[in-house]
Amino acid sequence: MVRIWLVDDEARAERMRGEGVTRDYFTALGLRPSLGRLLDGGDLAPDAPRVIVISARTWMQHYGGDPPIVGRTFRTEAEVFMIVGVAPAWFEGTVEEDVVEFWMPLQQYVPAYLINRRDGRSAWAIGRLRPEVSIEAAEAEVKALVQSLATQFPDD
């Protein structure tokens, strides 16, 4: 969960909640944007421009539902992002009991050092099963992976 201060053109600051996500996050959930586009593989390249998808709530509350929101800037205390899309109005993220207000490519998450820490416990995995894979088979594969990682990295 990214906690960031939104600094808009009127120099107001507000703490907001967001997620750093991978390229298939929206696709795995079967989502389509309300406006613009969602994140894609090109957004995760190391030299990609800083982009962000905002929630419909953020769009309405902070930008007045202005239709030409795509291409406008979303400023934080440390970075400037270009808004590329608005998530569906009903979508509030995937963290239980938490309303997410924006999504950024995981590689653009700051502080980036937290992404690569083996002892970090701030990531969730979301996936979609292929039709031919049972829940039991997927659970067995995940358990085997966890055991393998526990053997490789016993201190973490």
C-alpha positions as CSV (number, residue, x, y, z in Angstrom):
1,M,0.0,0.0,0.0
2,V,1.4,3.3,-1.0
3,R,0.7,6.3,1.2
4,I,1.4,9.5,-0.6
5,W,0.5,13.1,-0.4
6,L,-1.5,14.5,-3.3
7,V,-0.4,18.0,-4.1
8,D,-2.7,19.6,-6.6
9,D,-2.5,22.8,-8.6
10,E,-4.0,24.8,-5.7
11,A,-1.1,23.7,-3.4
12,R,-3.4,21.7,-1.1
13,A,-1.9,18.5,0.3
14,E,-3.9,15.4,1.3
15,R,-2.8,11.9,2.3
16,M,-4.0,9.3,-0.2
17,R,-3.8,5.5,-0.4
18,G,-2.6,3.7,-3.5
19,E,-1.2,0.5,-4.7
20,G,1.9,-0.3,-6.7
21,V,0.8,-3.0,-9.1
22,T,2.2,-5.3,-11.9
23,R,1.2,-5.0,-15.5
24,D,-1.5,-7.8,-15.4
25,Y,-3.3,-6.5,-12.3
26,F,-6.2,-5.0,-14.0
27,T,-6.4,-7.7,-16.7
28,A,-6.4,-10.5,-14.1
29,L,-9.4,-8.8,-12.5
30,G,-11.2,-8.4,-15.8
31,L,-11.4,-4.6,-15.5
32,R,-11.9,-2.0,-18.1
33,P,-11.3,1.7,-17.6
34,S,-14.1,4.3,-17.1
35,L,-11.9,6.7,-19.0
36,G,-8.5,6.5,-20.8
37,R,-6.6,3.3,-20.3
38,L,-5.3,1.1,-17.5
39,L,-1.6,0.2,-16.9
40,D,0.1,-2.0,-19.5
41,G,3.5,-3.7,-19.9
42,G,5.1,-0.6,-21.4
43,D,4.5,1.3,-18.2
44,L,6.7,-1.1,-16.3
45,A,9.8,-0.5,-18.3
46,P,12.7,1.0,-16.3
47,D,12.7,4.2,-18.4
48,A,9.0,4.5,-18.8
49,P,7.3,7.8,-18.1
50,R,5.7,8.0,-14.6
51,V,2.0,7.2,-15.1
52,I,-0.9,6.6,-12.8
53,V,-4.5,5.4,-12.9
54,I,-6.8,7.1,-10.5
55,S,-10.1,5.9,-8.9
56,A,-13.4,7.3,-10.0
57,R,-13.7,8.7,-6.5
58,T,-10.4,10.6,-6.8
59,W,-11.5,11.8,-10.3
60,M,-14.8,13.2,-8.9
61,Q,-13.4,14.6,-5.6
62,H,-10.2,16.1,-6.8
63,Y,-10.8,16.8,-10.4
64,G,-14.6,17.5,-10.5
65,G,-15.2,14.6,-12.9
66,D,-13.5,16.7,-15.6
67,P,-13.6,14.5,-18.8
68,P,-10.2,15.6,-20.1
69,I,-8.5,14.2,-17.0
70,V,-6.3,11.9,-19.1
71,G,-3.0,13.6,-19.6
72,R,-3.2,15.8,-16.6
73,T,-0.7,15.6,-13.8
74,F,-0.9,14.0,-10.4
75,R,1.7,15.5,-8.2
76,T,3.1,14.1,-5.1
77,E,5.7,15.5,-2.7
78,A,8.4,13.6,-4.6
79,E,7.2,12.9,-8.1
80,V,4.9,14.0,-10.9
81,F,2.8,11.4,-12.7
82,M,0.7,11.6,-15.8
83,I,-2.9,10.3,-15.4
84,V,-3.6,7.8,-18.1
85,G,-6.9,6.5,-16.9
86,V,-9.8,6.3,-14.5
87,A,-10.7,2.9,-12.9
88,P,-14.3,1.7,-13.0
89,A,-16.6,3.6,-10.6
90,W,-17.4,0.5,-8.5
91,F,-13.7,-0.6,-8.1
92,E,-12.0,0.4,-4.8
93,G,-9.0,-1.9,-5.0
94,T,-8.2,-5.4,-3.7
95,V,-7.1,-4.8,-0.1
96,E,-9.9,-5.7,2.3
97,E,-11.5,-2.8,4.2
98,D,-9.3,-0.3,2.4
99,V,-10.3,2.2,-0.3
100,V,-7.6,2.7,-2.9
101,E,-7.4,6.0,-4.6
102,F,-4.7,5.4,-7.3
103,W,-2.6,2.7,-8.9
104,M,1.0,3.1,-10.1
105,P,3.4,0.6,-11.8
106,L,5.2,-1.3,-9.1
107,Q,8.5,-0.3,-10.5
108,Q,7.7,3.3,-9.9
109,Y,6.9,2.8,-6.3
110,V,8.9,5.0,-4.0
111,P,10.8,4.1,-1.8
112,A,11.8,1.4,-4.4
113,Y,14.2,-0.4,-1.9
114,L,11.1,-1.8,-0.2
115,I,10.2,-3.8,-3.3
116,N,13.3,-5.9,-3.3
117,R,13.6,-6.6,0.5
118,R,13.1,-10.3,1.2
119,D,11.9,-9.5,4.7
120,G,9.2,-7.2,3.6
121,R,5.6,-8.3,4.2
122,S,3.7,-5.7,2.3
123,A,2.8,-7.5,-0.9
124,W,-0.3,-9.5,-1.9
125,A,-0.6,-11.9,-4.8
126,I,-3.7,-12.1,-6.9
127,G,-4.1,-14.6,-9.7
128,R,-6.6,-16.2,-12.0
129,L,-6.7,-19.9,-12.4
130,R,-6.7,-21.4,-15.9
131,P,-9.9,-23.4,-16.5
132,E,-8.2,-26.7,-16.3
133,V,-6.5,-26.0,-12.9
134,S,-8.3,-26.8,-9.7
135,I,-8.1,-24.8,-6.6
136,E,-6.5,-27.8,-4.8
137,A,-3.8,-28.1,-7.5
138,A,-3.0,-24.4,-7.3
139,E,-2.8,-24.6,-3.5
140,A,-0.4,-27.5,-3.7
141,E,1.8,-25.6,-6.2
142,V,1.8,-22.5,-3.9
143,K,2.7,-24.7,-0.9
144,A,5.6,-26.3,-2.8
145,L,6.8,-22.8,-3.8
146,V,6.7,-21.6,-0.2
147,Q,8.6,-24.6,1.0
148,S,11.2,-24.1,-1.7
149,L,11.6,-20.4,-0.8
150,A,11.8,-21.3,2.9
151,T,14.6,-23.7,2.2
152,Q,16.5,-21.3,0.0
153,F,16.1,-18.3,2.3
154,P,15.7,-19.7,5.9
155,D,16.4,-16.3,7.5
156,D,13.7,-14.5,5.6
